[in-house]
Each structure stands twice: as C-alpha cells, then as structure tokens.
C-alpha cells in the first residue's frame, strides 16, 4: 500500500493525520480475505462493488476509498477527501489523481 497520497492529504488537513496513521497501522496488520473481515474490524466501513471499500476517518469528517485485492492482501488507494469532496464523486469509479 503506497501511502504518499495519504501523507499529502494530511499535510493539507493536519487533523486527519493521527486518524490516518491509525488506519494505516490497522490495515498493515490486517489479513482481510473477504469483505466480512473488513466489516468485523471497521463496523462503519461501506462495502461497494469492484472490491472497493469506503472508510470513515475521524468521525466521518474524511472518507477513504480503497480497492482491495483480497487474494494478494494489497490495498489500492482510490480516493481520500473531505466528506464534501466525497459527496461530489462516484465512489465506485473514482481514481486517485497522482
């Protein structure tokens, strides 16, 4: 999991930093094999089609969308933004700008 985009985000939104660092720590330790594994760990996560998952960060102030390659245990960051920015995108098709 490349976290550069998350770091770039928390530079712009410092209040997100400890919450994203905590999420990174949990995600690195996880061995998710199916969506229910994610839900067991993150009750408020939303499972979408295309292996995408939306995580609420800092009490839902921020939203993180990742694509999960369950077979390989890899996560691909598709979006990180404020709740308002999330409302302006299609969570099932958005791709993180590099």
Backbone torsions as a table, in degrees:
resi	resn	phi	psi	omega
1	UNK	NA	119.2	175.2
2	UNK	-82.9	127.4	-175.8
3	UNK	-108.9	9.3	-179.9
4	UNK	-54.8	-45.1	-179.4
5	UNK	-63.2	-34.2	177.4
6	UNK	-69.3	-41.5	177.3
7	UNK	-62.3	-44.8	177.8
8	UNK	-58.2	-39.2	-179.7
9	UNK	-66.0	-45.9	-176.2
10	UNK	-73.5	-16.3	170.4
11	UNK	-67.8	-40.5	178.2
12	UNK	-77.0	-27.1	-177.2
13	UNK	-131.5	77.1	-174.8
14	UNK	-56.2	-28.6	179.7
15	UNK	-64.8	-21.4	-179.6
16	UNK	-80.4	-20.7	-171.1
17	UNK	-53.5	-56.5	-177.1
18	UNK	-62.8	-31.4	-179.0
19	UNK	-73.1	-40.2	176.9
20	UNK	-69.9	-37.9	176.9
21	UNK	-62.4	-39.7	177.6
22	UNK	-64.9	-42.1	178.2
23	UNK	-62.7	-44.3	178.9
24	UNK	-58.4	-45.6	-179.7
25	UNK	-59.7	-46.1	179.1
26	UNK	-65.6	-43.2	-178.0
27	UNK	-65.4	-37.1	179.5
28	UNK	-65.7	-33.3	-179.5
29	UNK	-81.0	-19.6	-172.6
30	UNK	-73.3	153.5	174.3
31	UNK	-129.3	66.0	-176.0
32	UNK	-73.0	123.3	178.8
33	UNK	-109.4	-14.3	-178.7
34	UNK	-158.9	161.1	-179.5
35	UNK	-55.3	-35.0	-179.0
36	UNK	-63.5	-26.9	176.3
37	UNK	-65.2	-40.2	178.6
38	UNK	-66.5	-45.6	-179.5
39	UNK	-61.8	-33.6	178.5
40	UNK	-66.5	-30.6	-177.9
41	UNK	-91.0	-39.6	-178.3
42	UNK	-124.9	88.1	-174.3
43	UNK	-54.7	-34.6	-176.4
44	UNK	-90.8	4.2	177.2
45	UNK	-67.0	146.4	177.3
46	UNK	-109.9	125.6	179.6
47	UNK	-91.3	123.8	179.4
48	UNK	-110.9	176.3	175.2
49	UNK	-74.3	175.5	-179.3
50	UNK	61.2	31.5	177.9
51	UNK	59.3	24.7	-179.6
52	UNK	-94.5	148.2	179.3
53	UNK	-135.1	137.0	176.1
54	UNK	-105.7	125.7	176.9
55	UNK	-108.9	136.3	174.2
56	UNK	-87.7	125.3	-178.0
57	UNK	-114.3	136.7	179.5
58	UNK	53.3	62.0	176.1
59	UNK	61.3	31.9	177.3
60	UNK	76.0	15.2	173.9
61	UNK	-71.3	-29.7	-178.8
62	UNK	-128.5	155.4	177.9
63	UNK	-126.6	137.8	178.6
64	UNK	-122.8	126.1	176.7
65	UNK	-113.3	128.3	175.1
66	UNK	-127.5	151.5	168.7
67	UNK	-100.5	134.8	-175.5
68	UNK	-110.5	124.2	172.5
69	UNK	-97.1	86.9	-172.9
70	UNK	-56.8	-41.1	-176.6
71	UNK	-61.7	-35.0	-176.7
72	UNK	-103.2	-8.0	-178.2
73	UNK	70.2	29.8	-177.7
74	UNK	-107.1	148.1	176.5
75	UNK	-121.6	138.0	179.0
76	UNK	-122.4	118.1	-178.7
77	UNK	-74.5	123.8	-179.3
78	UNK	-105.0	-26.3	-177.7
79	UNK	-165.7	141.2	166.3
80	UNK	-139.5	129.5	-178.3
81	UNK	-168.6	176.8	175.6
82	UNK	-72.3	167.4	177.9
83	UNK	-59.5	-40.4	179.6
84	UNK	-65.0	-40.0	177.9
85	UNK	-65.9	-38.4	177.9
86	UNK	-61.3	-40.5	-179.2
87	UNK	-63.4	-19.3	-177.3
88	UNK	-94.2	0.4	-177.4
89	UNK	-119.6	168.5	172.7
90	UNK	-99.2	108.0	-175.0
91	UNK	-61.1	-23.8	-176.8
92	UNK	-84.7	-12.3	-177.4
93	UNK	-129.8	-10.2	-176.2
94	UNK	-59.5	144.3	175.0
95	UNK	-125.4	132.2	179.4
96	UNK	-61.4	130.7	174.6
97	UNK	-75.2	138.0	-179.6
98	UNK	-98.1	NA	NA
